[in-house]
Amino acid sequence: MGILNRRDMLQLSAACGVGAAISEAAFSGQAIALDSPSGPAVQNESPIKTRMFWTWDHSTEWALNRLGAHTHGSCNEYGRTTQSFLDDYTALLRWCGRNNVDAVVVWGLLRDGHGGLESAKRLCDVAAKENVKLLCGVGLNAYGGVYYEGDSPYNLERHLQENPELYAVDAEGNSTNFSIDAIGTRARLSNASTPGPRGFYHACPSRPENQKFVAESLTWLFKNLELGGVQIETGDTGVCQCPLCRDRRKHPADTFSWEDMAMMYPLAADAVRSVAPDAWIVCETYSHPEPYAGPKAAPGFGDGKAAWADESLEKFPRGVFIQWVADRYLRQADPDRTWTDRGRVSGAGLRHVMRAHVGTDWGWGAFRGEVALDWISQMVQQSVSSGFEGISLFGEVSPFQTGAELNYLALSNFGSANNPTSDQNIFEEQIAAPLLGGQFHARDFIRIAGLLDARYPEKRKEIPAAITSIYGRLPALPPDAAQRWCWLANKLASFAYL
């Protein structure tokens, strides 16, 4: 695609509906330089260097009209077919390759239920062809280990079942394994037999046997798959309270431990780099970099950075990505959770990625496929000013859902050379307008989509009039733009139906 000016874009949109072309090609690596009000656009340096998608296999649904996808929950079984798994991630990886998303993290990449190693190999081939890094999500002390589910010696649950003395325990000495239902109720799982429901199983990080298992598993993984890297976590659903762990830790822990990360991440990185020295390694923190001010002794998931976190960060392996989470500092009007200059990160041999749960059902008033441009813009702006080089969003929802499509294109556009300040007006003009029938329509679309924002339930009363407005404009729109407006009309109607 050549260089287009604004008039060219809008003429194309009006003539034939270029939505699919823009979505698939606008960020294929060829710059689309649009005139600005002050003159021709200047190719700036991109403040954001790295863009990632985070996915869980059981919730990823890019191959539409297939049975078995989950829209909510963690540690779910995989309910789709092997072919659906391959089709989901083939479509996702191809879209990323055409839209400047550099990496895709897959939790549940290795499961017997969707083809195990052979399916993962096929996706590695797709990722390599698209120049996208495929990263395996690996829980070191929880979340299934390298082989998420199945009859593999590198599955964490099997390892613990065969060695029950290696389980993590609570302060009373009981194993910290549980299942959780849709409303958040926990039920303990026995460690005396083969696991039944998918659940949360925890290994003691202090035991040398478990450390050896982590290293051997990661070595096996990279010897058998040509991956782009891994995202590693120590677990955020409980920490071991055995005497070894209590004696080792100097600081309190909530549902995760910075000291456990400082111990396990170097060990894991060494194992990965022994086989794949250039692999990307993303280390989760479960935290925001703003210093935590209480009231709990130790911050929980999404809270600010613990006072002792910098001591742990100094022990992290150099050259890895450090992943933080933004949600609580974006979605809540809470003076105790304000992202200030104290929330800056330091390079010091580390690369920093900020992620958020927008466009998912994971809380803070979000819903799957919501239009979240204001959140993403704010997150990118504050991330750039705070020293971040990377942004990560959930990528489980197909861009057939227009809300997800706009969010994903915003990930490509905000903080890019074409929009270095993450200006939502620039995004509307350059990207959204050609997709939605013009700049006037694009602004209307984003405004109307805001009626579903859970922070402002009083706006729901405007939904019937908004639906009428949408139906009135459809005949004048190109087909692709009309399809996107129909998605919004149906989404609004689904909220008003009852």
Secondary structure as GFF3:
##gff-version 3
##sequence-region A 1 498
A	DSSP	alpha_helix	6	16	.	.	.	ID=ss1
A	DSSP	alpha_helix	19	25	.	.	.	ID=ss2
A	DSSP	beta_strand	50	56	.	.	.	ID=ss3
A	DSSP	three_ten_helix	57	59	.	.	.	ID=ss4
A	DSSP	alpha_helix	82	98	.	.	.	ID=ss5
A	DSSP	beta_strand	103	107	.	.	.	ID=ss6
A	DSSP	three_ten_helix	112	114	.	.	.	ID=ss7
A	DSSP	alpha_helix	116	130	.	.	.	ID=ss8
A	DSSP	beta_strand	133	139	.	.	.	ID=ss9
A	DSSP	alpha_helix	156	162	.	.	.	ID=ss10
A	DSSP	three_ten_helix	164	166	.	.	.	ID=ss11
A	DSSP	beta_strand	178	180	.	.	.	ID=ss12
A	DSSP	beta_strand	186	188	.	.	.	ID=ss13
A	DSSP	alpha_helix	208	224	.	.	.	ID=ss14
A	DSSP	beta_strand	229	233	.	.	.	ID=ss15
A	DSSP	alpha_helix	243	248	.	.	.	ID=ss16
A	DSSP	alpha_helix	258	275	.	.	.	ID=ss17
A	DSSP	beta_strand	280	284	.	.	.	ID=ss18
A	DSSP	alpha_helix	309	313	.	.	.	ID=ss19
A	DSSP	beta_strand	321	325	.	.	.	ID=ss20
A	DSSP	three_ten_helix	327	329	.	.	.	ID=ss21
A	DSSP	three_ten_helix	341	343	.	.	.	ID=ss22
A	DSSP	beta_strand	351	356	.	.	.	ID=ss23
A	DSSP	alpha_helix	373	385	.	.	.	ID=ss24
A	DSSP	beta_strand	390	394	.	.	.	ID=ss25
A	DSSP	alpha_helix	402	413	.	.	.	ID=ss26
A	DSSP	alpha_helix	424	427	.	.	.	ID=ss27
A	DSSP	pi_helix	428	432	.	.	.	ID=ss28
A	DSSP	alpha_helix	433	436	.	.	.	ID=ss29
A	DSSP	alpha_helix	439	449	.	.	.	ID=ss30
A	DSSP	three_ten_helix	450	452	.	.	.	ID=ss31
A	DSSP	three_ten_helix	457	462	.	.	.	ID=ss32
A	DSSP	alpha_helix	463	473	.	.	.	ID=ss33
A	DSSP	three_ten_helix	474	476	.	.	.	ID=ss34
A	DSSP	alpha_helix	479	496	.	.	.	ID=ss35
###
